[in-house]
Amino acid sequence: MKIAIIGTGNIGGTLAKAWLSAGHEILLGVRDIESDSVQQLLNASEKVVAKPIYEAAQEAEVILIAVPGQAVFDVAKNLGYVADKVIIDAMNSVGRKPEPYSNTFEALKALTRCRHLVKCFNSTGWENMANPVYGNTAIDMFVAGSSQRGKDIAINLANDAKFATCYDIGGDDKVQLLEDFALFWINLAIMQRQGRNIAFKLLKR
Ligand SMILES: NC(=O)c1ccc[n+]([C@@H]2O[C@H](COP(=O)([O-])OP(=O)(O)OC[C@H]3O[C@@H](n4cnc5c(N)ncnc54)[C@H](OP(=O)(O)O)[C@@H]3O)[C@@H](O)[C@H]2O)c1
């Protein structure tokens, strides 16, 4: 699958490597092709190319957005027409909402009119995306959004990144829960000093 990744930092860079290992083609949508993070990813595999954000988004079937929450306006403006693409929002608005929107998902929905927008890969730290396995157990991922197509693709990509199960937590109305869940993880990991190597898994009986 051709995946555009906007944001080549902790999240974008980590998921780029995971999806490359699973055989996907990665199109980095970047502002500066010479930056260290872009060059490192380009050196990692022939299946990575770097392009301006517009070109990467237009060529891809799926677009992962992993930039700081406040950059959502800038990125949305640069994507071009993406109403029929699958967009995966991995952002969190830590500390500051992208006003007048309540979160990045609402901003992307309004600004891009994307019909297949989902929230996924936002609810745990990048270290868990680099390695979702604790002992013999893989942790879980969670996805929200009203597009079944978007969720099916995000679930497959979570499996490709070696998460055990990617649970569908509901439609667009559940997206804020997923962002709050990320803040719950951040609170435990950082403010409550449990460290970043902590993760959630759904247990059933
Ligand atoms: N870090 C985590 O563990 C974690 C976990 C879950 C979710 N998230 C969320 O994921 C997002 C990214 O976090 P991160 O830790 O990966 O950040 P990061 O390491 O700081 O990387 C941010 C990336 O966004 C790019 N960027 C910034 N402004 C941009 C703009 N206006 N247009 C295009 N690209 C822009 C940067 O590009 P340049 O190199 O050109 O500046 C950089 O590649 C955030 O919303 C964060 O809340 C993070």
The ligand as a MOL file (V3000), in Angstrom:
LIG
                    3D

  0  0  0     0  0            999 V3000
M  V30 BEGIN CTAB
M  V30 COUNTS 48 52 0 0 0
M  V30 BEGIN ATOM
M  V30 1 N 5.7690 11.2780 20.8270 0
M  V30 2 C 4.8420 10.3510 21.1500 0
M  V30 3 O 5.1230 9.3670 21.8660 0
M  V30 4 C 3.4320 10.5180 20.6340 0
M  V30 5 C 2.5060 9.4890 20.8760 0
M  V30 6 C 1.2180 9.5740 20.3290 0
M  V30 7 C 0.8600 10.6940 19.5910 0
M  V30 8 N 1.7680 11.7020 19.4000 0 CHG=1
M  V30 9 C 1.3560 12.8610 18.6170 0
M  V30 10 O 1.9490 12.7270 17.3340 0
M  V30 11 C 2.2730 14.0260 16.8170 0
M  V30 12 C 3.7560 14.0460 16.4740 0
M  V30 13 O 4.5160 13.8080 17.6620 0
M  V30 14 P 6.0700 13.4730 17.5520 0
M  V30 15 O 6.5070 13.1440 18.9280 0
M  V30 16 O 6.3090 12.5170 16.4460 0 CHG=-1
M  V30 17 O 6.6480 14.9220 17.1580 0
M  V30 18 P 8.1020 15.3050 16.6510 0
M  V30 19 O 9.0570 14.1950 16.9080 0
M  V30 20 O 8.3930 16.6530 17.2010 0
M  V30 21 O 7.9170 15.4230 15.0510 0
M  V30 22 C 7.0570 16.3720 14.5170 0
M  V30 23 C 7.1610 16.3170 13.0160 0
M  V30 24 O 6.1680 17.2210 12.5030 0
M  V30 25 C 6.7660 17.9960 11.4830 0
M  V30 26 N 6.0750 19.2810 11.3900 0
M  V30 27 C 5.9310 20.2170 12.3660 0
M  V30 28 N 5.2230 21.2570 11.9020 0
M  V30 29 C 4.9180 20.9700 10.6120 0
M  V30 30 C 4.2180 21.6620 9.5780 0
M  V30 31 N 3.6680 22.8650 9.8300 0
M  V30 32 N 4.1180 21.0810 8.3640 0
M  V30 33 C 4.6920 19.8740 8.1370 0
M  V30 34 N 5.3610 19.1580 9.0490 0
M  V30 35 C 5.4730 19.7170 10.2750 0
M  V30 36 C 8.2160 18.1340 11.8910 0
M  V30 37 O 8.9420 18.4510 10.7400 0
M  V30 38 P 10.2840 19.3260 10.7560 0
M  V30 39 O 11.3820 18.3190 10.9910 0
M  V30 40 O 10.2740 19.9220 9.3770 0
M  V30 41 O 10.1470 20.3250 11.8650 0
M  V30 42 C 8.4970 16.7420 12.4400 0
M  V30 43 O 8.8510 15.8630 11.3900 0
M  V30 44 C 1.8610 15.0330 17.8950 0
M  V30 45 O 0.5820 15.5330 17.5940 0
M  V30 46 C 1.8390 14.1960 19.1650 0
M  V30 47 O 0.9370 14.6990 20.1400 0
M  V30 48 C 3.0500 11.6280 19.8930 0
M  V30 END ATOM
M  V30 BEGIN BOND
M  V30 1 1 1 2
M  V30 2 2 2 3
M  V30 3 1 2 4
M  V30 4 1 4 5
M  V30 5 2 4 48
M  V30 6 2 5 6
M  V30 7 1 6 7
M  V30 8 2 7 8
M  V30 9 1 8 9
M  V30 10 1 8 48
M  V30 11 1 9 10
M  V30 12 1 9 46
M  V30 13 1 10 11
M  V30 14 1 11 12
M  V30 15 1 11 44
M  V30 16 1 12 13
M  V30 17 1 13 14
M  V30 18 2 14 15
M  V30 19 1 14 16
M  V30 20 1 14 17
M  V30 21 1 17 18
M  V30 22 2 18 19
M  V30 23 1 18 20
M  V30 24 1 18 21
M  V30 25 1 21 22
M  V30 26 1 22 23
M  V30 27 1 23 24
M  V30 28 1 23 42
M  V30 29 1 24 25
M  V30 30 1 25 26
M  V30 31 1 25 36
M  V30 32 1 26 27
M  V30 33 1 26 35
M  V30 34 2 27 28
M  V30 35 1 28 29
M  V30 36 1 29 30
M  V30 37 2 29 35
M  V30 38 1 30 31
M  V30 39 2 30 32
M  V30 40 1 32 33
M  V30 41 2 33 34
M  V30 42 1 34 35
M  V30 43 1 36 37
M  V30 44 1 36 42
M  V30 45 1 37 38
M  V30 46 2 38 39
M  V30 47 1 38 40
M  V30 48 1 38 41
M  V30 49 1 42 43
M  V30 50 1 44 45
M  V30 51 1 44 46
M  V30 52 1 46 47
M  V30 END BOND
M  V30 END CTAB
M  END
